[in-house]
């Protein structure tokens, strides 16, 4: 009897402890109690898009923009499209989602763009009495040969569960072509090597194997018939590529990081200058170091900009600055640009044409094709204090951080002034792509929402 009582007491004690833990857990998570603790908001990730046929009259800024400034960069893209066969897909990376209607495409084939490109050339060659007439002529051209399609991002919880969220607003940032001091020899100041693309780096376009992976790539190196991940940023800094990749030059470590973020730039030596272009990356995930600094508590989210990040890196001890830089596992390789370029334009973007300051935009090519006119109309209230951007641009570039249907990175130009502007740009807005009217007219039912 005494043993039974002891067991009963022990069982009751264990049950009470379990109940207490359960009550505390439910209280802390906000399931019971005062409701002060709530479940964290789910992290949303891009999961596709909804495309809506719009009207030019509803696009804020369409009537006030100098539309004709987009003609010249559009014609540069047309030259690339004109080189394709009539039945060639304009955007091989396109993936509108597994629920997209069969045959739906927002890029079409090269033949769909022939007439608009030919007419654009004629419009650009005409003589106008003044700039206002030229802008009006360009606007009439785009309104006649194109249809505006508003892109609405489809977002879903990162860990599943819950209905997708539709968001017509996306983030628009800026980038530029920087110029940095460099050396042909390593020194205490110029200690970071600028690597050319290693011979053993293999890049795989996953969309060639599975349609749902269009626009996604991995990189690595082949060993014994298998593809292995390429060394990350920290490993490369530790010497993983020593003797395996050509060193183009040496830079200050933080300058190299910013060159890699921009994707191209110029190096100034005591005896001349080099222009560098993007030539691949190690395939590791891109992590904005601004996020790293926010997570560390070093910067407030609302104060993150290229300038504040650079100020922190310059003030921090070398070991701390290196750790933050290496929190971004991605590492970019470059090539020396030795072909003749138009000095009035920027570097070549991913489409292979030189970028035009203020009129070229980097996009996620799963949703927007290279060469497409893109109208960006940002909200009145923005974090950067710059005037609201409402402008017609041409999709001519892409980037590792440019993910999502409503997301763009606008090429601002070259030099320090462009860098100041690009570093501040962080605007939320709507995005419309202009597609050839004939292509839109033959889209299958259900491809566009109302």
N, C-alpha and C positions, 0 to 999 in steps of 0.2 A: 504493500500500500504506500509506503514511504517513497519507494522507487518510482511508482506511478505518479505520485504528486510532484516529485522532482522533474520527471520528464514532461509533465503537463505544464509546469511553471516555465521550464526551458523552452518548450514549444510556443507557449504564449509570448514569451520574451522575444523570440526570433520573429514571430509574426508581427509583433508591435514594431520592431526595428524595421522590417520590410515595409510595413504600412507607412511609417514615418518617412522613410527614404522616398517612397512613392509620392507622398503628399508634398514633400519639399521639391521634388523634381517637377511635379505638375504646377506647383506654385511659381517656381523660377521660370518655367517656360510659358507662363501666362494662361495655362489651360484652366486653372482654378485660381481663386484669390481675387485680388483687386484689379487684375488685368493690366498692371503696369508693365509687365514683361510680355512682349509679343514675339511671335516667331519672326525671324529675320526675313526680309523680303527676298524672294528667290532671285538668283543671278540669271539674267536673260542673255541668250546668245542668238546671233542671226540664224534664221532657219528658212530663208526664202523671201519671197516678196509677193505682193499683190499689185498688179498693174492696172491703172485706171485711165481710160481715155478722157483727156481734159480738153479745155478750150483755151485758146491763147488769151482771151479777154479776162480769164480768171487768174492769170499768172501775174503776181505782183512784180512790177518792175519791167515787164515786157515792153511797154510803150516808152519807157524812159531810157532804156539802154541803147548805146550806140552799137546796134546790132551788126553794122558793116565791119566792125573790128574783128568779128569772128570769121569773116570770109576767108582771109588769107590762111589762118591755121587750118580751117576746114579743107581748103584745097591741098594743103600738104598731106593731110590724111587721105584725101581722094586719090592722090598719086599712088599711095600704097594699095588702096583698094582696087584701083584700075589695073594694077599688075597681077591681080588674081584672075583665075578662070571664072567664067560666068556662074558656074555652079559651085564654086568654092564658098564654104561657110565663112562669113565675115568674122565670126567670133567662135572659134573652136572650143573656147573655155566655157561657153554658155551652159548654165544649168538653172532652170527656173523652178525646180522642185519636183518631187516624185508625183505630186498631184496635178502637175501642169497638163493641160490637154495635149493629146497626141498631135504632133506637128506644130505646136506653138513655138515661135521664135521671135525674139525682139531684135535680132540682128540680121536674119535672112542670109541671102547669098549675095555675091558681088554684083550680080545683074540687077538686084533691087536698088543699088546705089548709083548705077550708071547715069540715069537721067538727072537726078539732083546734082551730081558732081559736074556733069557737062553744063548744066544751067548756071551753077555757081561760078564756073569759069567765065561764062558770058557776062554775068552780072558784074563781076569784079573788073572786067575789061571795059565796061561802058564809061562814058564821060558824063559827069553830073555837074549841075550848076553850082552846087555847094555841098557841104558835109551833111546837111539836113536831108537833102534829096538823096544822097548816097545811102544814108541810114534807112530812109523810107523804102528805097528800092530793095535793100537787103532784107528788110522786115517782110515785105510783100513776097519775096522769093521764099523765105522760110515758111511763111504761113500757107503758101500755095502747094509746095512740094513735100511738106512734112506735117505730121500730126503729133501733138504733144502728149506724152504718156507720163502720168505721175507715178512714181515708184513709191510704194508703201512697204516698209520693212515688216516682215513677219518674225517675231521673236518668240522663243520658247524657253521655259525654265531649263537651266543647264543640267539639272539632275532628273529631268522628267517630271511628269505630273502637272496638272493644270492646263488651262486652255492657252493657245498661242495669243500673243498680244500684237495688235497692228499699230504701227507708229509711222506717221507721215513725216515726222521731224527726224533729222539725222545730223551728225556732226560734220562740220566743214572746217578744215585747218589749212595752213599754208606751208609751203616749203620753198627753198631757194637754192641757187648754186653758190656755194661759199668759196672764198679764197683763203688759203691758210699758208703760213710760213712752213717750210719743210727743209730737210737736208738730205743729201745723197749718202750721208754716212751717219751711223748711230752715234749718239752722244748722250750726256746726262739729261739734256733738255729734249732732244729729239730721239726718244727711246722706243717709240712704237712703230713697228714695221707696217708699211702699206703693202699688202700681198697681192700679187697677180693671181688669177684663178689657178689653183693647183691642177696638175694634169690628171690626178686620180679622182677628182670630184665628179660624181655622177648625179645628174638631176633627173628625176622621174616625174612625168606628168601623169598623175593617177587617173585623170579623166580618160586616158587612152585605154584603160583597162575596165573601168566601171563608170557609166555615165553620171551616177550620183556623186562622184568624186571630181567632177569637172571643175577646173580652176584651182585644184589643190595639188601641191607638189611636195615631194620629199627629196632630200639630197643625202648622199653618203658616199661610201667607197666600197668597191667590190673586193672581197677577200674569200678565196676558196669557193668561188661561185655564188656567194651570198652577199647581199647589200647590208652594210653596217652603218650605223650613225657616224657622221663626221664629228671630229672633235669640237667641243663647244668653245665659247669665248675664253673662258678661264684656261682651258687646256692649250689653246692656241697662244695665249699670252705666256704660258709656261714653256713654250717651245715645241709644241706638237708638230708644227709645220717647218721647223728648222731644216733646211736642206731639201725640202720637198716642194717649196713654192718660191717663185722669184720675188725678191723684194724690190718694189718700184722706188720707194723712198722711205724716209723716217719722219715721223711727226710727233708733236706733243700728244700724249695719250688721250686727253679729252678732246683735242681737235680731231683726232682720228675717229672717235666715237661719233662726233657730230657730222663728219664727212660720211660715215656709214649710214647715219639716219637720213641724210639728204639724198644719198645714192649717187651723187656725182659732185664734181667740184674742180677747183684749180689749185695747184700747188705752186708756190712762189719760192724759187731758189735764189741764191746770190748771183747766179749766172743765167737766169731765165725762168720760164714758167712751163708747167705741164697741165694739160686738161685731162681729167680722168672721168671715165664712164663706168657705170655698174657692170659687173661681169659675173654675177652669181653670188650665192651665199651658202653657208654651211648647212642650211636646212633645219637648224634648231629654232625653237619658238622665239618670236620677238616679244620682249617685255619692255614697255616704256619705263625708262628709269625714273620718270616723274612719279609713276605709281610706286616704285620702290621707295622713293623718298617720302611719299605720303604715308605708306605703310610703316615706315620707320618713325614717323612723327617729326621728320626733319623739315617738311614743308606742309602747309595747309593746302588742301585740294584746290581751293579757289585762287591760290597764288602760284600755281604751277605754270611755268612758261619756259621757253628755251633760255631766257635770260636768267631767271631765278635758279634753274637747274645748274647752269654754268657757274653762277656765283657760288653755289654750294660746293661744286666740285673744285673750284679754284681755292676755296678757303679750307677745305677738309685736308686732314693728313693724307699723305700719299696712299697708305694702306687702306684707309676708309674709302677714298675716292675710287681706288681700283676695285674694291669689293662691290661698290654700287654699279660701276660700269659693267662688271662681269655678271651682275644680276640679270642682264640681258644676254642670253645664251647665243643669240644670233651674231654672226660675223660675216661681213660683206667683203667681197673681192672686187678688184678694179682692173680696168685695162686703160692703157694710154690711148687717148683719142688723137689719132694722127691724120685722119681724113680732113679735107677742107670743109669748114663749116661757115655758115652765115654769121658774121660777128654780131649782127643785130638780134640774133635769137639765142636761146639758152641751149643746154645740152640735149642730146637725143633722149626721148622717153622710151617706154617699153614698146610702143608701136614702131619705133625706128625713125621717127621724124623729130626735128628740133622743136623744142617747146617755145611757146610764145608767152611772154610775161603777162599775167593777168587774163589770159584767154585759154590756157591749157589746164586740164584737170586730171588728176589720177583717180581712177575708179576701181571698183571690184568688178573684174571682167566676167564674173559669173552672171551678172545682171545687166551690165551696160557694155556695148561693143566699142572697141577702139574706132575713132572716127566719128562717132555720134555726137551731134550738138547736144549739149546738156545745159539747161537753164537752172541756175541756183537762185533761190529766193529765200533769204534768211529772215528770221524774226526780227522785230524792232528791238527787243531787249536781248543783249548779248553780254558776255563776260569781258570781252576784250576792249570795249570802248570805241571800236572802230565803226564807221558808218555801215549800215546794213548792206550786205553784198547782194545785189540783184543783177545778174549778168549772164549772158550766153557764153559758154565755154565749149571747148572741144575735148572729148575724152582721148587722151594720147599717152597716158602713163598709168602705172599701177604701183603698188607697194605692199610690203608685208604687213603694215599696220592698217591698210585700207580694206576693211572687211565689212560687208553689209550692203544691202540694196540702196540705202540712203546714207551714203558716206562718200566724202570727197576730200582731196588734198589739192589745193590750188597752187600752181607754180607762180610765184610772185616776181621772180627775176633773179638777177645776179648781184653780188656785192653786199657790203655791210648794211646799206639802207633797206634792201630787200630782206635781209636777215632780221632786222628789227621788226619789220611788218609781219613777216611770216611767224616770228616767235610769239607775237601777240594774238594771231588769228585763232579764234576758237568760237565759232558761231553755229547756232542751231538753225536749221532751215529745211525747206522743201526742195525736192529734186525732180525735174522733168527731163526726160530724154526725148529728143525729136527724131522720129523714125519716118522713113519714106512712106508717103501716103499709100502707094500701091501695096507695100508690105503690110501695113495696118489693115487695109481693106480686106485682105485675104486671111487674116488671123482666124483660127477656128473658134466656134462658139465657146464661151466660157474662158477664153484667154484673157479678156479684159473685164474688170469689174465695173460697176456703175457708180 
